[in-house]
Amino acid sequence: MMQYCERQAVDLSGLLEQLASLQLNIKTLVAMVFAASNGEWDEAGICDWIDENGGIFAKDGEVVDFVNYVLKNTVVNQSEPIEMAPSEEKKSVSL
């Protein structure tokens, strides 16, 4: 998503706002897929892929899987505790 942010001139908070609103439009979705493909797909190919998979209103399929993947790996679910790796845990200091 770093490439998406750079191409769209949006910072991390802007990306998180877009994802949290869950109001992705076709332009945003195409830009996200383009960034994820590292520029290997062009806009027409991405739109064809979206259409072939039921469009932006599909309830399942590859487009929904892509959006869910982005959400799952970008937005932190604050209702679940964040597990820290052992090296990141706070160490208590005895005085």
Backbone as a printed PyTorch tensor [residue, N CA C, xyz], in Angstrom:
tensor([[[  0.8210,  -1.1970,   0.0000],
         [  0.0000,   0.0000,   0.0000],
         [  0.8610,   1.2550,   0.0000]],

        [[  2.1660,   1.0790,   0.2540],
         [  3.0580,   2.2250,   0.1960],
         [  3.0600,   2.8330,  -1.2040]],

        [[  3.0850,   1.9790,  -2.2340],
         [  3.0550,   2.4850,  -3.6090],
         [  1.7530,   3.2280,  -3.8860]],

        [[  0.6580,   2.7190,  -3.3640],
         [ -0.6260,   3.3940,  -3.5400],
         [ -0.5600,   4.7940,  -2.9140]],

        [[ -0.0520,   4.8630,  -1.6940],
         [  0.0330,   6.1580,  -1.0060],
         [  0.9020,   7.1350,  -1.7820]],

        [[  2.0260,   6.6550,  -2.3040],
         [  2.9160,   7.5300,  -3.0690],
         [  2.2450,   8.0090,  -4.3530]],

        [[  1.5890,   7.1090,  -5.0710],
         [  0.9550,   7.4670,  -6.3380],
         [ -0.2310,   8.4020,  -6.1350]],

        [[ -0.9540,   8.2490,  -5.0280],
         [ -2.1420,   9.0600,  -4.7720],
         [ -1.8370,  10.2880,  -3.9180]],

        [[ -0.5740,  10.4490,  -3.5410],
         [ -0.1490,  11.5680,  -2.6920],
         [ -0.9940,  11.6540,  -1.4280]],

        [[ -1.1440,  10.5030,  -0.7750],
         [ -1.8920,  10.4440,   0.4720],
         [ -0.9720,   9.8270,   1.5290]],

        [[ -1.0640,  10.3120,   2.7510],
         [ -0.2310,   9.7480,   3.8110],
         [ -0.9550,   8.5660,   4.4480]],

        [[ -0.3000,   7.9380,   5.4130],
         [ -0.8700,   6.7570,   6.0390],
         [ -2.2240,   7.0420,   6.6770]],

        [[ -2.3610,   8.1900,   7.3200],
         [ -3.6510,   8.4950,   7.9460],
         [ -4.7470,   8.6540,   6.8960]],

        [[ -4.4080,   9.2050,   5.7430],
         [ -5.3840,   9.3230,   4.6570],
         [ -5.8080,   7.9660,   4.1330]],

        [[ -4.8430,   7.0510,   4.0050],
         [ -5.1600,   5.6900,   3.5720],
         [ -6.0680,   5.0110,   4.5830]],

        [[ -5.7260,   5.1420,   5.8590],
         [ -6.5370,   4.5070,   6.8990],
         [ -7.9560,   5.0710,   6.9240]],

        [[ -8.0910,   6.3780,   6.6800],
         [ -9.4240,   6.9850,   6.6170],
         [-10.2230,   6.4050,   5.4540]],

        [[ -9.5650,   6.2400,   4.2890],
         [-10.2500,   5.6740,   3.1280],
         [-10.7110,   4.2510,   3.4200]],

        [[ -9.8330,   3.4630,   4.0240],
         [-10.1740,   2.0730,   4.3020],
         [-11.2330,   1.9600,   5.3980]],

        [[-11.1340,   2.8030,   6.4120],
         [-12.0900,   2.7480,   7.5130],
         [-13.4890,   3.1560,   7.0710]],

        [[-13.5720,   4.0310,   6.0900],
         [-14.8890,   4.4870,   5.6200],
         [-15.6000,   3.3990,   4.8260]],

        [[-14.8510,   2.4420,   4.3190],
         [-15.3960,   1.3510,   3.5020],
         [-16.2150,   1.8740,   2.3290]],

        [[-15.8860,   3.0670,   1.8610],
         [-16.5740,   3.6460,   0.7160],
         [-15.5860,   3.7770,  -0.4340]],

        [[-15.1240,   2.6330,  -0.9180],
         [-14.1790,   2.6300,  -2.0170],
         [-14.9280,   2.8570,  -3.3240]],

        [[-14.4600,   3.7790,  -4.1230],
         [-15.0530,   3.9670,  -5.4340],
         [-14.1790,   3.2500,  -6.4690]],

        [[-14.6250,   3.2000,  -7.6920],
         [-13.9160,   2.4540,  -8.7290],
         [-12.5140,   3.0400,  -8.9580]],

        [[-12.3890,   4.3450,  -8.8980],
         [-11.0880,   4.9910,  -9.1200],
         [-10.0890,   4.5540,  -8.0470]],

        [[-10.5220,   4.5420,  -6.7930],
         [ -9.6550,   4.1390,  -5.6930],
         [ -9.2910,   2.6680,  -5.7980]],

        [[-10.2770,   1.8270,  -6.1140],
         [-10.0280,   0.4000,  -6.2400],
         [ -9.0380,   0.1150,  -7.3680]],

        [[ -9.2050,   0.7700,  -8.5090],
         [ -8.2820,   0.5860,  -9.6290],
         [ -6.8810,   1.0300,  -9.2280]],

        [[ -6.7710,   2.1470,  -8.5320],
         [ -5.4570,   2.6280,  -8.1000],
         [ -4.7960,   1.6560,  -7.1240]],

        [[ -5.5710,   1.0530,  -6.2370],
         [ -5.0250,   0.0820,  -5.2840],
         [ -4.5400,  -1.1840,  -5.9930]],

        [[ -5.3350,  -1.6830,  -6.9390],
         [ -4.9380,  -2.8800,  -7.6800],
         [ -3.7140,  -2.5720,  -8.5390]],

        [[ -3.6830,  -1.4020,  -9.1510],
         [ -2.5280,  -1.0050,  -9.9640],
         [ -1.2590,  -0.9910,  -9.1260]],

        [[ -1.3490,  -0.3930,  -7.9410],
         [ -0.1780,  -0.3450,  -7.0560],
         [  0.2180,  -1.7470,  -6.6050]],

        [[ -0.7660,  -2.5710,  -6.2920],
         [ -0.4780,  -3.9350,  -5.8410],
         [  0.1470,  -4.7800,  -6.9440]],

        [[ -0.1720,  -4.4710,  -8.1930],
         [  0.3780,  -5.2350,  -9.3120],
         [  1.7440,  -4.7110,  -9.7460]],

        [[  2.2460,  -3.7070,  -9.0410],
         [  3.5310,  -3.0780,  -9.3880],
         [  3.5320,  -2.5550, -10.8190]],

        [[  2.3840,  -2.0860, -11.2680],
         [  2.2800,  -1.4990, -12.5960],
         [  2.2140,  -2.5080, -13.7230]],

        [[  2.0810,  -3.8040, -13.3950],
         [  2.0240,  -4.8270, -14.4430],
         [  0.6880,  -4.8220, -15.1730]],

        [[ -0.3700,  -4.3670, -14.5260],
         [ -1.6810,  -4.2880, -15.1570],
         [ -1.9570,  -2.8330, -15.5060]],

        [[ -2.6490,  -2.6080, -16.6020],
         [ -3.0650,  -1.2450, -16.9170],
         [ -4.5130,  -1.0540, -16.4590]],

        [[ -4.9830,   0.1690, -16.5460],
         [ -6.3220,   0.4890, -16.0440],
         [ -7.4070,  -0.3400, -16.7270]],

        [[ -7.2950,  -0.5200, -18.0420],
         [ -8.3020,  -1.2940, -18.7720],
         [ -8.3060,  -2.7530, -18.3120]],

        [[ -7.1230,  -3.3230, -18.0980],
         [ -7.0280,  -4.7040, -17.6330],
         [ -7.6120,  -4.8730, -16.2480]],

        [[ -7.3810,  -3.8990, -15.3880],
         [ -7.9220,  -3.9500, -14.0300],
         [ -9.4490,  -3.8520, -14.0690]],

        [[ -9.9720,  -2.9500, -14.8820],
         [-11.4280,  -2.8130, -14.9920],
         [-12.0520,  -4.0870, -15.5580]],

        [[-11.3710,  -4.7070, -16.5350],
         [-11.8660,  -5.9850, -17.0690],
         [-11.8900,  -7.0420, -15.9700]],

        [[-10.8240,  -7.0960, -15.1560],
         [-10.7470,  -8.0630, -14.0560],
         [-11.8840,  -7.8430, -13.0630]],

        [[-12.1440,  -6.5830, -12.7470],
         [-13.2370,  -6.2540, -11.8230],
         [-14.5720,  -6.7020, -12.4170]],

        [[-14.8000,  -6.3810, -13.7000],
         [-16.0590,  -6.7710, -14.3590],
         [-16.2140,  -8.2890, -14.4210]],

        [[-15.1300,  -8.9910, -14.7380],
         [-15.1810, -10.4520, -14.8460],
         [-15.4730, -11.1190, -13.5060]],

        [[-15.2110, -10.4040, -12.4130],
         [-15.4240, -10.9570, -11.0810],
         [-16.6410, -10.3680, -10.3910]],

        [[-17.6000,  -9.9120, -11.1810],
         [-18.8680,  -9.4630, -10.6140],
         [-18.9740,  -7.9840, -10.3300]],

        [[-17.9580,  -7.2120, -10.6580],
         [-18.0100,  -5.7720, -10.4410],
         [-17.7410,  -5.3810,  -8.9930]],

        [[-17.8840,  -4.1070,  -8.7200],
         [-17.5640,  -3.6140,  -7.3780],
         [-18.6450,  -3.9320,  -6.3550]],

        [[-19.8050,  -4.3910,  -6.8250],
         [-20.8910,  -4.7160,  -5.9040],
         [-20.9980,  -6.2100,  -5.6130]],

        [[-20.0560,  -6.9980,  -6.1210],
         [-20.0840,  -8.4400,  -5.8820],
         [-19.9480,  -8.7260,  -4.3910]],

        [[-20.6570,  -9.7420,  -3.9320],
         [-20.6120, -10.0940,  -2.5150],
         [-19.4890, -11.0860,  -2.2130]],

        [[-18.9380, -11.7130,  -3.2390],
         [-17.8000, -12.6050,  -3.0630],
         [-16.9800, -12.6190,  -4.3500]],

        [[-15.8540, -13.2880,  -4.3320],
         [-14.9970, -13.3470,  -5.5120],
         [-13.6590, -12.6780,  -5.2620]],

        [[-12.8570, -12.5850,  -6.3170],
         [-11.4960, -12.0790,  -6.1920],
         [-11.4300, -10.6100,  -5.7960]],

        [[-12.3650,  -9.8060,  -6.2630],
         [-12.3440,  -8.3780,  -5.9130],
         [-12.5710,  -8.2130,  -4.4140]],

        [[-13.5650,  -8.9160,  -3.8840],
         [-13.8520,  -8.8610,  -2.4510],
         [-12.6690,  -9.4290,  -1.6590]],

        [[-12.0850, -10.5140,  -2.1620],
         [-10.9160, -11.1010,  -1.5010],
         [ -9.7690, -10.0980,  -1.4450]],

        [[ -9.5630,  -9.3570,  -2.5320],
         [ -8.4990,  -8.3480,  -2.5670],
         [ -8.7520,  -7.2550,  -1.5280]],

        [[ -9.9740,  -6.7240,  -1.5110],
         [-10.3040,  -5.6550,  -0.5560],
         [-10.1740,  -6.1680,   0.8760]],

        [[-10.6570,  -7.3770,   1.1420],
         [-10.5290,  -7.9500,   2.4870],
         [ -9.0750,  -8.1400,   2.8810]],

        [[ -8.2460,  -8.5590,   1.9300],
         [ -6.8140,  -8.7240,   2.2020],
         [ -6.1840,  -7.3820,   2.5860]],

        [[ -6.5120,  -6.3490,   1.8160],
         [ -5.9710,  -5.0190,   2.1140],
         [ -6.4260,  -4.5660,   3.4930]],

        [[ -7.7120,  -4.7250,   3.7890],
         [ -8.2300,  -4.3090,   5.0930],
         [ -7.5720,  -5.0890,   6.2240]],

        [[ -7.4760,  -6.3880,   6.0680],
         [ -6.9220,  -7.2390,   7.1210],
         [ -5.4590,  -6.9190,   7.3920]],

        [[ -4.7250,  -6.5710,   6.3560],
         [ -3.2940,  -6.3680,   6.5110],
         [ -2.8870,  -4.9120,   6.6510]],

        [[ -3.8600,  -4.0070,   6.6260],
         [ -3.5420,  -2.5830,   6.7600],
         [ -4.1690,  -1.9730,   8.0010]],

        [[ -5.4050,  -2.3050,   8.2720],
         [ -6.1340,  -1.7060,   9.3840],
         [ -6.0170,  -2.6080,  10.6080]],

        [[ -5.6230,  -2.0230,  11.7160],
         [ -5.4980,  -2.7730,  12.9640],
         [ -6.8710,  -2.9010,  13.6020]],

        [[ -7.2360,  -4.1240,  13.9430],
         [ -8.4950,  -4.3720,  14.6380],
         [ -8.2650,  -4.0780,  16.1210]],

        [[ -8.8040,  -2.9900,  16.5990],
         [ -8.5300,  -2.5640,  17.9590],
         [ -9.3360,  -3.3360,  18.9940]],

        [[-10.2480,  -4.1870,  18.5560],
         [-11.0050,  -4.9780,  19.5170],
         [-10.2440,  -6.2400,  19.9210]],

        [[ -9.1870,  -6.5610,  19.1880],
         [ -8.3710,  -7.7150,  19.5210],
         [ -7.0520,  -7.2340,  20.1230]],

        [[ -6.5540,  -7.9030,  21.1520],
         [ -5.2800,  -7.4940,  21.7380],
         [ -4.1420,  -7.7220,  20.7500]],

        [[ -3.2030,  -6.8180,  20.7440],
         [ -2.0440,  -6.9350,  19.8740],
         [ -0.9740,  -7.7280,  20.6110]],

        [[ -0.5420,  -8.8280,  19.9960],
         [  0.4740,  -9.6520,  20.6180],
         [  1.8410,  -9.1450,  20.1940]],

        [[  2.7060,  -8.9930,  21.1470],
         [  4.0530,  -8.5180,  20.8700],
         [  5.0010,  -9.7010,  20.8510]],

        [[  6.0070,  -9.6130,  20.0010],
         [  7.0410, -10.6390,  19.9670],
         [  7.8250, -10.5630,  21.2680]],

        [[  8.4140, -11.6710,  21.7150],
         [  9.1470, -11.6630,  22.9880],
         [ 10.1920, -10.5550,  23.0950]],

        [[ 10.8610, -10.2310,  22.0020],
         [ 11.8850,  -9.1940,  22.0500],
         [ 11.3010,  -7.7960,  22.1850]],

        [[ 10.0070,  -7.6450,  21.8760],
         [  9.3630,  -6.3430,  21.9500],
         [  8.6400,  -6.1160,  23.2750]],

        [[  8.5040,  -7.1540,  24.0770],
         [  7.7790,  -7.0050,  25.3390],
         [  8.5500,  -6.0900,  26.2740]],

        [[  7.7900,  -5.3580,  27.0570],
         [  8.4320,  -4.4790,  28.0270],
         [  9.0840,  -5.3270,  29.1080]],

        [[ 10.2820,  -4.9600,  29.4320],
         [ 10.9990,  -5.6860,  30.4820],
         [ 10.8880,  -4.8980,  31.7750]],

        [[ 10.5580,  -5.5990,  32.8330],
         [ 10.4620,  -4.9040,  34.1150],
         [ 11.8680,  -4.7470,  34.6870]],

        [[ 12.0530,  -3.6440,  35.3170],
         [ 13.3660,  -3.3470,  35.9110],
         [ 13.2210,  -3.4100,  37.4210]],

        [[ 14.0500,  -4.2090,  38.0430],
         [ 14.0310,  -4.3010,  39.5200],
         [ 14.8980,  -3.2010,  40.0700]],

        [[ 14.3950,  -2.5100,  41.0570],
         [ 15.1610,  -1.4230,  41.6880],
         [ 15.7260,  -1.8670,  43.0010]]])
